[in-house]
Amino acid sequence: MELYLMRHGIAEETAVGGRDAERALTAEGRKRLKEVLRTAAKAGVAPGLILTSPYRRARETAEMAASELGYKGEIVETGALVPYAHVQEMWEEVRVHKGESSLLVASHEPLMGQAAGFIVNSPGLRIDVKKGSMLRIDVEGFGSQPVGVLKWYLTPRLAS
């Protein structure tokens, strides 16, 4: 499986109601995210399924990914992708969809950095996943300890 881990784009510092989960993407966040997604599309990224955190900024990121990458399916929200979810919980959600050839996950830090290390069997590996960035990991084993290979890491700075 080609697994794409994507951190949401730049979001508002505070939401109108003050709830972290309701912070929206900014205009700059959308612009940079679009550049990353266009580069990803040129690289052949075509998810068979998109999963997202229920937080607004991640949902908006997933919606932009669907639009830019030509995804026509349903975007699936899951609590396993909130910012401080346990990496094992996130991995179990990915395993449910192991029949997909390509899966895009829109989520947050610190979860995305922790998940990348866990999936490549290096839980101590620290990856600073920038806002609006995407990593591709090819997953070769779906056991309780995954087997994956990091193929690339695309940041907004590289895509612009």
N, C-alpha and C positions, 0 to 999 in steps of 0.2 A: 504494500500500500504506500502511495505517496501521501504523506501527512504534512499538511501545511499549518504551522502554528503562526497565528497572526495576532499581534497586540493591537488594540484599538488605536485610532488616531488621536491627535491632540484634542483634549476636551476642555470645557469650561472649568475654571477653578472651583466655582460653586454653582449649584443649580438654584433656580428660583425658589423652590421650597426648602433648600438646604440639604436635601437628601443626596448622598453620594451616588446612589444608583440612578439618579435622574439627570446626571451631568451629560450634556449633549456635546457632539463634536463641534469644534470651532470651524470657521471658514478656512483658516490656515491648515487645520487638521484634515479637512476634506481635500484640500488642494494636494497636500503631501501624500495622502493616502491614495488619491487617484493616480499620482505618478508611480507609486509602488505597484499598484494594481495593473496599470498599463504595461509596465515592464514585465510583470509576472505573466500577463496574457501573451506577450511576445515570446516568453520562455515556454509557452505551452501549458501553463497552469489551467486546468479545467476540472474543478472539483465535481465529484459525483454526489457529494453531500456537504452541506455547510451546517456546522453546529455553532451556537453562540451562547455566551453568558446572557442572562436576562437584563443586565445593566444596559441602559440606553445607549451609551457610547459604543459598547460592543455590538449591540443590535444594529446601530447605524453603520458600523464598520462592515458587518456581515452583509447588510443590504447593498452597500457600495460594492463589495466583492462580488456579490451575485450579479449585479448590473455590469460591471466591467469585465467579468470573466465568462459571461454568457450562461450563467447558471439559471435554469428554469424551474428547479424543484423548490420544495418547501425548506425554509430555514428553520432549524430545530433549536429551540431554547432549552438550556439545561442548567440547573443549579450547580452542577459539577464543574462549571467554568467561572464561578464568581472569583474575585481576586484572591481570597485566602482559602479557597477550597484545597483539600489535600490532594497532592499529585496522584496518589493511588486511586482516588475517586474519579479524577479526570481520566486516568488510564482505563478504568473500567468502562467509562462511557465510550471511549475510542474502541475498546474491544467489542462492544455490542455491535459496532458497525464494521467489523474486520472484513466483511465481504465486499466492501467498497474498494475500488481500485485507487480512489483519490478522495481525501477528506480534508476539508478546511475547517479549522477551529479558530473562532474569534473570541479572544479573552483578554486577560490583564496580567500585569506583573503583580506579585512575584510569581504567579502560577506558571506563566509561559516559560520563563527562564528555568524554573525548577523542573518543569515537564521535559524540556529539551534535554537536560542532563540525565534525567531518569530514563528517558526512552533510548538514549545512546549508551545506557548502562554505565554512566559516570555521574552518580548522584551528587558528588562533590564539585562537579563542574559548575562554574558560575558563568552565566551568560546574561549580559545586560541587553535585554530585548527592548529596543527603542520603540517609542510610540509610532505606530504605523508600519512597523517592520514585519517581515514574513520570513520564516525559516522553512526549508523543506527537509524532512527527515524521511528516508525510505525505511519503512518498518518491515523487518524480515521475520520476526517472531512475536507472537501474541500471548505468550505465557504471562504469569504474574509478574515476572521481570521481563520487560520487553527487550527486543533486539532490534536496534535501529542504527542507521548510518546518516549522519548529517551531510547533506549534499550541498546546500548553500544557505546563505543568510543575506537577505536583501533589506537594506535600510533606506529611508527616504533620501538621505544624502547621496547614496549610490545611484538612486533612480532618477535624480533630478539632472 
